[in-house]
Amino acid sequence: MKIFVKTFGCTFNKRDSEIIKGVLSTNQFEIVDSEEKADIIVVNSCGVKDQTQSKIIFYIESLNKPVYLGGCLPKILDLKNIKNVKGVFDTNTINNLPNQINGEIKELFSSKKLNKLELPVQQDSEDTLIIQISEGCLGDCNYCATKFARGKLKSYSISDIVNAIKGFKGTRVNLTSQDTGCYGYDIDTNLANLLKEMVKLEGDFIVRVGMMNPEHILKFLPDFVEIFKDKRFMRFLHIPIQSGSNKILKEMNRKYTLEQFKELVNALRKDIPDIHIATDIIIGYPTETEEDFLETKKFLEEMNFEVLNLSKYTARPGTYSKKNLKPLKSEIVKERSIIFDKFIKK
């Protein structure tokens, strides 16, 4: 049976898709490179934004073939009855996908996380290796639905991660998670300790460390900065702030202040002068006032980030903000978005 795997979303999802391909191919399924060649489509979905969700549903309904839907959406929305969906599975059951397809099982969910480093993989690139260092997070942000799909933090051991990288002949390793900053908190270690072991590995590759929330990295900042000076680490970090207003950060249930965020960024820039820092901003959170918006704009002007990712707030299913907060008028959000777009172009 021929299967095409369609991926939406983040680097972590891309690795999940490589694992899905590995699991299927070791169970006598043939992985093909287009929908036209396939008997079945496996969709690995993203649940972060309404816009992406709509795009995924449109894609599925436009197909004229059976679809098995995985990724984050199945635990955020009930999509098992939409057109073409033969079955849904969550992020903890990708190892059982062959049984689901062969048995035509409608739903395949589990609360028990896998050690995905132990599963077969069919990599998309020989030059770039994606390594999942953990899954889930320690946060409970009021706007985020991803936590429903990925759950609480499960970190993989340093030895398992190092062994997964040993012998890699390519040029780049991407470390990924929902939050690399909290890696190891559940197994009595941290990201700095992992990176210390990675620099001992042989190879000509550089390492990119994926998105990290600021509150965790502050707890071991000196150790992190010291190891990150090593030239094998890409001089790029993605550290989302989400708002430049302490009031909004608190109402989002983010676990840091602007002052702590500045402390982190300033320390990184001082000790690693060539570092590039990317951050994220949510525009139009339901409780965001004009004053909060202007505080955010001022903060961004002050910090002068190398990369700035802007997203309009969307009310995701099951979240605190969707259930309890009234959205801002769309014209207000649009106006603020236009102002930020002009700010970025400067």
N, C-alpha and C positions, 0 to 999 in steps of 0.2 A: 504493500500500500504506500502511495506517495503522499508526502506531507510537506506543506509550506508553512513556515513559522514567521508570523508578522509581529514585529516588536514596536511598541509605543513606549515613550518615556525615557527614564534615566539610564545611566551606566550600569547600575545594579540590575535593572531589568534586562539590559543587553546580555549580561552574564547569565541571568536566569534562562534566557533564550538559548544561549550556547549549551547550557546544561540540558534543557529540554531536547535539543537536537541530539546531544550525546546519549541521553536516555532512550530516545526513540530509535536511533540508529543501531544501538546495541541490542534492541529488541526487534530487529528485522524490518523496521520501517525505513523507507527511502526518503531522505531529505532532498527536496528540490528547491530551485531558486526563483520560482514564480508561482502565482496563483493558477495560471493556465495549465501548468504541468501537474498540479496536485489533485488528489482525490479528496483530501481533507485539509482544512486550514486551521492552524492553531494560532490564536491571537493572544499575545502577552500584553496585557493592558496596563494603563496608567490611570490613577484616580485622583491626581492632584487638582485638576481644573475642570470646570464645566465645559470649556471649549474643547479640550482634549477628549473628554467623555463623549460629547456629541459627535466628534470626528470618528471615534472608534465605533459607535453605534451605527453611524451612516455607512462606514466601511463594511461592517458585518452584514448589514441588510442589503448592501449592493451586490454581495456575492451570490452565486447560484450553486453553492457547495456547502456541505456540512461544516460547522465551525465548533471547535472546542475553545472555550474562553477561559483564560487564566489571568495571572497578574493580580493587580490590586483591586480592580473593580468588583469581582464576584463577592467580596466581603463588605463592600460599600453599598452596592445596589443589587437588587434581585433582577438579573438579566437572563435567567435561564429560559424564559419563554419568548424572547424576542426572535424575530425571523432568522432562520438558518442555524441558530444555536442548538447543537446536539447535546452539549454537556458543558458544565462549568467546573473549574477546579481552582483551589487556592494556592498560595505560594509555598505551602507546607506539603503539598501532595504531588509535586511535579515528578517525583520518582515513580508514582503509580499511574501516570498518564497512559502508558501502553495498555494496562489492564482496563482503564476507563474506556478507551477507544474500542478495544476488543469486546468488552462486555456491554458496551453502549450504556454506561452508567451516567445518569443525568447530573448528579452532584457528587463531588469528591472533596470534602473539607476535613481538616485536622487542626487541632490546637497545638500539636507537638511539632516543634521546629526540627528541621533536618540539619545535619552537618553537610552543607553543600560542597565542601571541599573534598568529600569522599565520593561524589557522584561523577559519572562519566561526562565528558565535555567534548563538544565539537566546536572548536574555535573559529571565529570569523576571520581572524588575522593571525598570521604567524609572527608578526612583528610586534603586536601589542597584546599584553596579557592583562586581563581584568581579574582581580582577586577580591572576592567578598571577604572582608575581615570580621564582619558581624552583621546581624540582621535585627531590625527593630530599634527602638530608642528608649530613652529615659524620660522623654518629655510628655507633655499633655497639652499641647497648644490648642487654644479654643477654636481655631479655624481649620485644623488639619484632620483629614479623613484617612490619611495613609496609615496612621497608627492602628486603625481597625483591621487593616490588611496585614501589616507587618508585626504588630504586637510589641511586647516588651523586649528589651535587649537580650540577645544571645550572641556572645562573642566566641569566635573560634580560637583555639589555643595558638600561641606564638609558634610552637613547633609545627603544627599542622599548616599554618600559613607559610612559614619558611620552606617547608618541604614541598609545598605546591609551586613555589617559585624556583627552587633548585633546578639547575640545568636549562633554564630558559635562555634561548639564544637570540631573542629579539632585542629591540632598543627601548621599549617602554613598558613599565608596569603601572597599572592604575589600581590604587587601593580604593575600594568603594564600600559604602554602607549607607544606611539612612542618616547616620551621624557618626563620622569617624572619630569625632572628639570624645565620645563616651566609650570608645572601644576599651574593653577589658575591665570595666567597673564591676561586672558580674563575676569575674574570675580572678580578682585581686591583682590586676596589672593595669597598664595604660598604654596609650599610643606611643609615647616616647620610648618605652621599653621595647615595643615591637620594632620601631624604626632602628633602634640600636642593634638589634639582631639582623635586620635586613642589610645594613651596610657591610656586614661580614660576608655576604654572599658574593660569589664570583659572577662576573658578567659585565657587559658593557651597557646595560640598560639604565635609564633614569626612572625615577619613581614619582608619580603624581599622587598626592594625597587628596582624597575626595572631600566633599563638603563636611564641615564641622561646625557645631554650634559653640558659641563663645564661652558659655559658663563652665564647660568641662575642661577646656584647654587651659583656662586660668589656674586650675588647681595644680598643674605640673608645668607651668609656663617656662621656668628657667631650663628644665631638662629638655623640653621640646625645642626651644630656641637653639640650644647648644647642639643637639643632634641634627637639627634641620639646616645648620650651616654647611653640612656635608654637601659637596657638589653633585652628589647622585640624586638629590631631591630637587624636583622642578621648583623653580622660584615662583610658585603660584599657589595661593590658598583661597578657597571659597568659604567665606565666613558670613552667613546671613545676619543682618541686623533687623530687618523687617519694618522698623519704624524709627524715626529720630525723635520720638516723644516718649519719655519715661512713663507717662500716663497710659499711652497706648500699649507699650510693651507689657505693662502690668495687666491691662485688660485682655491682651492676647494670651496671657499666662506664659509669657517668655520669662526665663529665669535669670535675667541679668539686667543691669542698668546701662545707660549710655556711657556713664563714667567707666564702668568695667570694660565695656567694649573698646573705648578709646585707649584704656590702659593696655589692652591686648594688642591692638593695631600699632600703637606707638612703640611698644617693646619689639614687635616684629620688624618694624621699619628701622628702628635704631640699630639692631644687631644684625639684620639681614638687609642691607640697603637696596639691593636689586630685586627685592620681592615685589610681586604684583598681587594685589588683594582684590578679589571680587566680592560683592555683597548683593543682597536681595532686598527689595522694598515692596511691601504690599500697599497699594494705593486704594484708599477708600474703605478702610475697615469701618464697620458700622458706627463705632463710637468716635471716629476721627473728626475733630472739629477743624475749623479753619486755622486756629492757633496751633493745633497738633501738626497740621499739614505744613505750616510755615516753619515750625521747629524742625521738622524732618528735612525740609529744603535747606535750611541753615546748616544743619548737621552734615548733610552731603557736601555742601560747598566747603565746609571746614575740613572734612576728612579727605576729599579729593581722591576717591577710589579709582583704581585703574579700570575696573569693570563694574558696571552697575546694571543689574537685572531688575526690571520693573514688571510687576504683575497687578492687574486690577483684582480686588477682592472678589471672590465668588463664594457663595454659601454652599458648602459641601454637605451632603446628607449625613445626618447623625451627629454633627458637630454641635458644640455648645453655642457657637455664634449663630448658626442657622436656627436652632431651636429657641434661642432667647433674645436675639438682637434684631432690631429692625434695620434693614439695609438703607444706606444713603440713597438719595435720589440719583438716578443714572447720569443726569446732566452734571451733577456735582463731581462725580467720579471721573467723568469724561473730561471736564475742565481741568481737574488736577492732573490727570494723565497727560494732557496736552502740554501743560506747564512743565512737567518733568521731562517729557520728550524733548522740548526745546532746551532744557537745562543740560541734558545729555549731549545734544548736538554741539553745544558750546565747547 
